[in-house]
Amino acid sequence: MEPIPRVSEAVQRLKGVFQEMPTTRLTLADATRLSGLDRPMCHLVLMALEDARFVRRGRDGVYERGKSSYAES
């Protein structure tokens, strides 16, 4: 069984996905699989990235890179 990654590593992994492919759209389930976090913790990470305007959540619940984060790369 794999150890659960630290939250900071998961944040960097998710940010990396959005930075490498800015048109990426992830559901919570997709982000959970990519980060290796459990669903509640992954949701908290995505909400923090949303608060930081790095990602935004569409009406359909899918996360995509926030427009303001393009200038940060």
Short mmCIF file of the C-alpha atoms (twelve columns), coordinates in Angstrom:
data_MODEL
# 
_entry.id   MODEL 
# 
loop_
_atom_site.group_PDB 
_atom_site.id 
_atom_site.type_symbol 
_atom_site.label_atom_id 
_atom_site.label_alt_id 
_atom_site.label_comp_id 
_atom_site.label_asym_id 
_atom_site.label_seq_id 
_atom_site.Cartn_x 
_atom_site.Cartn_y 
_atom_site.Cartn_z 
_atom_site.pdbx_PDB_model_num 
ATOM 1  C CA . MET A 1  0.000   0.000  0.000   1 
ATOM 2  C CA . GLU A 2  1.362   3.422  -0.989  1 
ATOM 3  C CA . PRO A 3  1.803   6.100  1.660   1 
ATOM 4  C CA . ILE A 4  -0.530  9.083  1.405   1 
ATOM 5  C CA . PRO A 5  1.383   12.025 -0.097  1 
ATOM 6  C CA . ARG A 6  1.827   15.130 1.975   1 
ATOM 7  C CA . VAL A 7  -0.652  17.879 1.236   1 
ATOM 8  C CA . SER A 8  2.030   20.272 -0.029  1 
ATOM 9  C CA . GLU A 9  3.189   17.670 -2.552  1 
ATOM 10 C CA . ALA A 10 -0.397  17.128 -3.678  1 
ATOM 11 C CA . VAL A 11 -0.916  20.881 -4.101  1 
ATOM 12 C CA . GLN A 12 2.218   21.096 -6.236  1 
ATOM 13 C CA . ARG A 13 1.135   18.072 -8.276  1 
ATOM 14 C CA . LEU A 14 -2.278  19.564 -9.001  1 
ATOM 15 C CA . LYS A 15 -0.803  22.984 -9.785  1 
ATOM 16 C CA . GLY A 16 1.690   21.299 -12.105 1 
ATOM 17 C CA . VAL A 17 -1.086  19.592 -14.047 1 
ATOM 18 C CA . PHE A 18 -2.836  22.918 -14.628 1 
ATOM 19 C CA . GLN A 19 0.437   24.689 -15.498 1 
ATOM 20 C CA . GLU A 20 1.616   22.052 -17.974 1 
ATOM 21 C CA . MET A 21 -1.724  21.906 -19.754 1 
ATOM 22 C CA . PRO A 22 -3.640  25.145 -19.109 1 
ATOM 23 C CA . THR A 23 -6.772  23.823 -20.825 1 
ATOM 24 C CA . THR A 24 -7.014  20.883 -18.403 1 
ATOM 25 C CA . ARG A 25 -10.401 20.409 -16.765 1 
ATOM 26 C CA . LEU A 26 -10.620 18.126 -13.734 1 
ATOM 27 C CA . THR A 27 -13.508 16.797 -11.751 1 
ATOM 28 C CA . LEU A 28 -13.052 16.233 -8.039  1 
ATOM 29 C CA . ALA A 29 -12.704 12.507 -8.795  1 
ATOM 30 C CA . ASP A 30 -9.958  13.213 -11.378 1 
ATOM 31 C CA . ALA A 31 -8.093  15.498 -8.968  1 
ATOM 32 C CA . THR A 32 -8.418  12.912 -6.192  1 
ATOM 33 C CA . ARG A 33 -6.825  10.244 -8.398  1 
ATOM 34 C CA . LEU A 34 -4.011  12.553 -9.568  1 
ATOM 35 C CA . SER A 35 -3.153  13.891 -6.121  1 
ATOM 36 C CA . GLY A 36 -3.398  10.646 -4.184  1 
ATOM 37 C CA . LEU A 37 -5.361  12.448 -1.466  1 
ATOM 38 C CA . ASP A 38 -8.635  11.258 -0.052  1 
ATOM 39 C CA . ARG A 39 -11.687 13.013 -1.451  1 
ATOM 40 C CA . PRO A 40 -12.376 15.410 1.475   1 
ATOM 41 C CA . MET A 41 -8.736  16.565 1.638   1 
ATOM 42 C CA . CYS A 42 -8.543  16.971 -2.135  1 
ATOM 43 C CA . HIS A 43 -11.706 19.062 -2.032  1 
ATOM 44 C CA . LEU A 44 -10.092 21.320 0.601   1 
ATOM 45 C CA . VAL A 45 -6.971  21.697 -1.575  1 
ATOM 46 C CA . LEU A 46 -9.064  22.604 -4.617  1 
ATOM 47 C CA . MET A 47 -11.043 25.121 -2.572  1 
ATOM 48 C CA . ALA A 48 -7.755  26.705 -1.409  1 
ATOM 49 C CA . LEU A 49 -6.528  26.882 -5.024  1 
ATOM 50 C CA . GLU A 50 -9.864  28.417 -5.951  1 
ATOM 51 C CA . ASP A 51 -9.577  30.995 -3.147  1 
ATOM 52 C CA . ALA A 52 -6.098  31.831 -4.461  1 
ATOM 53 C CA . ARG A 53 -7.666  32.220 -7.918  1 
ATOM 54 C CA . PHE A 54 -5.317  29.602 -9.331  1 
ATOM 55 C CA . VAL A 55 -8.280  27.495 -10.446 1 
ATOM 56 C CA . ARG A 56 -11.941 28.192 -10.836 1 
ATOM 57 C CA . ARG A 57 -14.863 25.823 -10.573 1 
ATOM 58 C CA . GLY A 58 -17.432 25.955 -13.315 1 
ATOM 59 C CA . ARG A 59 -21.151 25.557 -12.866 1 
ATOM 60 C CA . ASP A 60 -20.704 21.942 -13.869 1 
ATOM 61 C CA . GLY A 61 -18.360 21.419 -10.893 1 
ATOM 62 C CA . VAL A 62 -15.305 20.940 -13.102 1 
ATOM 63 C CA . TYR A 63 -12.124 22.767 -12.124 1 
ATOM 64 C CA . GLU A 64 -10.014 24.631 -14.666 1 
ATOM 65 C CA . ARG A 65 -7.157  27.065 -14.483 1 
ATOM 66 C CA . GLY A 66 -8.201  30.523 -13.365 1 
ATOM 67 C CA . LYS A 67 -7.604  33.350 -15.802 1 
ATOM 68 C CA . SER A 68 -5.537  35.343 -13.283 1 
ATOM 69 C CA . SER A 69 -3.093  32.428 -12.891 1 
ATOM 70 C CA . TYR A 70 -1.894  32.694 -16.517 1 
ATOM 71 C CA . ALA A 71 0.183   35.735 -15.630 1 
ATOM 72 C CA . GLU A 72 1.891   33.817 -12.804 1 
ATOM 73 C CA . SER A 73 3.502   31.134 -14.963 1 
# 
